């Protein structure tokens, strides 16, 4: 193995730059040539490759976003698009690729590597923390810290005006951000896609809070909740609990930006470093992850198809602590 490529794909996540830095410097240490592919699979199709040396990744570990840029590629889903990507990898004499991203990124890597016999290692970079085979994904901790800071500020307004706030955080299919944000901010309740919500039970909780003199409530809702996110839940209780003046706040893409936390920088560095080492050891077509603070690999097939569920004990704890 002489040349490898690294790219970031899908939604950006704080810590991706730390992972790129670790890949480039670990590869350089092992006398490998590294090429960065700009804008993920789109850049692979268009031939946007650039040689990367140690100095090219200096002063990026603290930056949010991704210096390689990212994109979602519809063209890569077609055989024609993948053929163009394969031609460019061959032209640059690339022996293997490290893909930093989420479920869609790993799905593309699996299909592509099977068609063209090019080894891939996936590095989990997504704020949703929803990939099977790793306890944490790059960007999750930063996103939760951003959401908690926002909820803390909303609590000040909720307390001042004796109001009920529904705060929506990211998570179309996963409630990890919502659950950790609710626990970390001391929210009154949390609604996530993985757990069914009885709207009457929620109304009962809010009435009890009001009856015992609790002047405000903050409910954290994952955007993918089956009742329609924060706006949908608010609409269902608004008429009956109008005296609490329910308000909706959507934190949105703020959660994807900003400087990565120390935890995300270290996690991304470890995963990027070990991704290169596992390629050199002959592993391929797996996602690298961290389980109980140890580095593990998981076949793409499992990482893509198996569902990672929040622990029931954590959900129950969140309910108990909100009383």
N, C-alpha and C positions, 0 to 999 in steps of 0.2 A: 504494500500500500504506500503510495507516494503522494497522492493528492486527494484532498477531501473538500467538500463544499458545506457551508452552513447557511441556513436561512431561517427567517421568522415568517410565520404565516397565520392567517386568521386574525382574530382580535388581538390588539396589543395588550401587553401586561407588564406592569412595573417589575423589573428584574431581568427582562429579556436581554438587555445590554450586558448585564453581568454574566449571563450564560454565554453570549457571543464572545465576550472577552476571555472567559475560561476556555472555550473551545479553541480559539486562535492561539492562546499562549501555551496550552497543553500540547497542541499539535506542533507548534514551533519547537518546543522542548524535545519532542520526539522526531524532529527533522522532517516533518511533513509540510507540504505546501498547502495553504488554505485559501479557498476562494469564497468570498461572500456573495450570495445571490440577493440582489435587491428586489423587494416586493414579492417575496415568496415564490409560489408556483408561476405567477404571472411573469416574474423576472426570469424564471427558468425557461419559460416558453419563448421569451423575447431575447434571451441571451445577455441579460444584464448581470454579468459576472465581474468581480474585481478581486485582484490579489490582495490579501490582507496579511500584514506583518504585525509584530508585537506593538510597534508604535501606533498602528492604526486603531488600536483599541485602548489607548491610554486616555484617561479622563472621561470614561463613559460609564463606569460602574455605578455612579450616583445618579445617572440620568434616567428619567422615565421614558416610555415609548420604546422605539427600536431604531437604532442608527441604520439598520439595513432596510427600514421601512417594511410595510406588510400590506397584504391585500387578500381578498377572497377571489378565487379564480374559477369562473364558470368554464373557461376554455380547458382547464386541466381535467375537467370531468369528461371530456370527449377523447376518444382514441387519437384524433388528429392533434389535439393539443399536447397530449402526453408524448406523441411521436416527435413533435418539435422540441419538447423539453429534453428528450433522450438524445436527440441530435446535438444539442448544445452541450450536454454533459460529456458526450463522446468527443466533441471538438476541443473541449478544455481538458480532456484526459482525466476526468474525475473518477476516482475509484470507489467512493462512498459518500454518503450525505448524512448530515445531522440536521434534523428538522425540529424547530422549536415552535410549539403551538399546541392546539387542543385536539378534540375529537376529529374534526374535519381534516386537519393537517395529517393526523395519523392514518386516517382512512385513505387519503390520497397517496401517502407513502407506501402503504401496504399494497394497494393496487398497482402502483408504478413499479415497485421493486419486484413484484411477481411477474409483470409483463417484460421487464428489461433486465432482470437479474442484477440489480444494483443494490448493494447493502445500504440499509438505512438504520439509524438510531433515532428514536423520538425523545425529545426533552419536553416534559409537560409544562407549557406556558399558557395559563388561562386563569383569570381571576375567579372563575366559578368553582374551582377545586372539585370538579366532578369526574375526573378521570380515574378509572379503576387501576389499581396497581401502585398507587402512591398515596401516602397520608396527606401530603400537601403539594399543591402546584404553585409554580412561580407566579407571583402577583396577588395571590389570595390574601396574604397577611396585610399587604399594603392597602388593598381594596377595603378590607374590614376596618382598618385603622381610619381610613378616609370616611367611611360610613359612620363609624362611632363618633368621630369629631363632629360630623354634621348633625347627628341625633342629639349630641350634647348641647349644641346650640339651639336646636328646635325645642328642647326641654325648657330652656330659659323662657322662650316665648309662650310655650304651653302653660308653664307655671304662672307667668305674669297675667295671662288672660283666662285661666281656668278652662282650658280647651282640650279637646281630643284631637290628636294628630295621627294620621296614617302616613307612615314614611315608607316609600317604596325603594327597595334596593335591587340591584341586578341579580339575575338568576332565573332564566327562562325555564330550565328543567331541574335546577338544583337549588336547594334551600340553605346551602352552607353559609353564604355571606349573610343572609337574613338571620339565621340561627346564632351565629357568633356575634353579629352586631347587636342583637337583642340582649344576649347575655352580657356582653361587654358594656352596654349602655344602660342596663337596668330597665329595659322596656317593660311595659305592662303585659305584652303578649307578642307572639310571633306567629306568622302564618306562612307556611312553606308548601311547595308542590308535593312533597313526599308524604304529607299528613293531611287527612281529610279535616275540613273545618265545618263544624256545625254553627251556623250563624246565630242560632238561638243561644247556644252556649256562650258565644262571644258577647251577645247582648247582656246575658246574665252576669258575666264577669264585669262588664262596664257599669251595670247598675249597682252591683255590690261595691265596686270601687267608690262610686259616688255616695252610696249610703253610709259608708264608713269614713267619709270625710276626705277622700282622696280628691284633690282639686283638679287634677289633670291626668291624662293618660296618653302614652305614646305606644302605638302598635306598629311593629315592623312587619312589612309584607314583601315577600319575594315577587318580582314582576311576573313570574310564570304561575302564580297561584290560580287555582281553578275558578275562583270567584271573580277573576278579572283584575288582579293587581290591586293596588291601594285605592284607585278610583272606584273599582267595582265593589269592593268591600264597603267603602264609605257610603256608596249609593244605597246599599242594602240596609244600613242602620240609620241613615240620616234622618228620616222622618220620625222614627220612634225616639231617637236620642238627640233631637234638634237642640235641646237646651245646652248640650255640651259643645255646640258649635264645631262639629267635626271639620277638620282641614286636611288637605292632601298635599304632601310634598314628595316629589320624585327626585332623588339624588342624581340618577342618570350617569352619564359618562364621566363625571368627576371621579368615579371609583376606578376608572381605568388609567388615570393620569397621575402625575406626581412622582417625586423621588421614591425609589423603593426603600422599604424599611431594612434594617440590618438583617432581620430574619430572611427576607427575600433575597438580599444580596448574597448571603452565605449559602442559602439553598441553591440558588441559580449557579453559583460558582462550583459547588460540589457536583451538581448534576451535569454541567457542561464539561467539567474535568473528567468525570467518570465516563461520560459518553464517548470521548475520544479513546480512553483506555479500553473500553469494552469493544470498540471497533478493532483496535490493534490485537485484542485477544481472540478475535474471530467471531464475536457475536454480531448478529444482524437481524433486522426486521423485528426489533423489540423496542418498547418504551422503557426508559430508565426512570426509576422513582425512588422514593425514600419511605421505608416502612420501619417503624420503631427505631428511627435514627440510623438505620443501615441502608446501604444502597442495594436495590434489587432491580431486576429487569422483568418485564412482562411482555409476552407476545402481543403484537399489534392486535391480533384477533380478539384477545381477551380484553385488552385496554379499551377497544372500541365498543364491544358488544356487552360486556358485563357492567351492571349498574352499581354505582357506589352510593350507598345510602348513609345519611347521617345516623349516628348511633341513637337508639331509642332512649338510652339513659341520659344522653345530653338533652334531648327534646323534653323529657320528663323533668329534668333539673331546671330547665328554663322556665317551665310552668310553675314549679314550686317556688323558685326565687322571685317570681313576679307577683306573688301573693302580697 
